[in-house]
Structures are given as structure tokens and as C-alpha cells.
Amino acid sequence: MALDKNMLCCQQHVDVAIDDYINEYETFPNMDKVESGKCDYCENKAEYVIGN
């Protein structure tokens, strides 16, 4: 099953983003480094994309 939700997060919000993803989709997400973008939880620079 392919999920279409990806979340950007900074280092501070990695744990929250993973927990939210697991709670929403009941599966563990992939996590990759990103070079650009803003955290979905704050205005800091995103360091990771959490998703499928």
C-alpha cells in the first residue's frame, strides 16, 4: 500500500513526526535527509523527510 503523505521536519521534531506518522498510518515511515524546505512543526530548516 503506497501512502502519499510526506512530512518535513527539523532535528528537534524527528521523534514527533515519526510518532505522528505511525499513529496516522499504523506503519513505520522511511526517513531521508533533505537539503531544503521548512519543518512542518516550526519554521526551522527541515533536515529530514518522513514518509513512504
C-alpha positions as CSV (number, residue, x, y, z in Angstrom):
1,M,0.0,0.0,0.0
2,A,1.5,3.3,-1.1
3,L,1.0,6.3,1.2
4,D,1.1,9.8,-0.2
5,K,1.9,11.8,3.0
6,N,5.4,13.1,3.5
7,M,6.4,15.4,6.3
8,L,9.4,17.6,6.6
9,C,11.0,18.0,10.0
10,C,14.0,19.5,11.7
11,Q,16.2,17.6,14.1
12,Q,14.1,18.8,17.1
13,H,10.9,17.3,15.7
14,V,12.0,14.0,14.3
15,D,10.5,12.0,17.1
16,V,7.2,13.8,17.0
17,A,7.0,13.4,13.2
18,I,7.7,9.6,13.4
19,D,5.1,9.2,16.2
20,D,2.5,11.2,14.3
21,Y,3.2,9.1,11.1
22,I,2.9,5.8,13.0
23,N,-0.3,6.9,14.7
24,E,-1.9,8.0,11.4
25,Y,-0.8,5.2,9.1
26,E,0.0,2.4,11.5
27,T,3.3,1.6,9.8
28,F,6.9,2.8,10.2
29,P,7.9,5.5,7.8
30,N,11.1,5.9,5.7
31,M,13.3,8.7,6.7
32,D,15.7,10.5,4.4
33,K,17.9,13.7,4.6
34,V,16.7,16.7,2.7
35,E,18.6,19.8,1.6
36,S,15.8,22.3,1.5
37,G,12.4,23.1,3.0
38,K,10.9,24.1,6.3
39,C,9.9,21.9,9.2
40,D,6.1,21.2,9.3
41,Y,6.1,21.8,13.1
42,C,8.1,25.0,13.2
43,E,9.8,27.5,10.9
44,N,13.3,25.9,11.2
45,K,15.1,24.4,8.2
46,A,14.0,20.8,7.5
47,E,16.6,18.2,7.8
48,Y,14.5,15.1,7.1
49,V,11.5,13.9,5.1
50,I,9.4,11.3,6.9
51,G,7.1,9.3,4.7
52,N,6.7,6.4,2.3
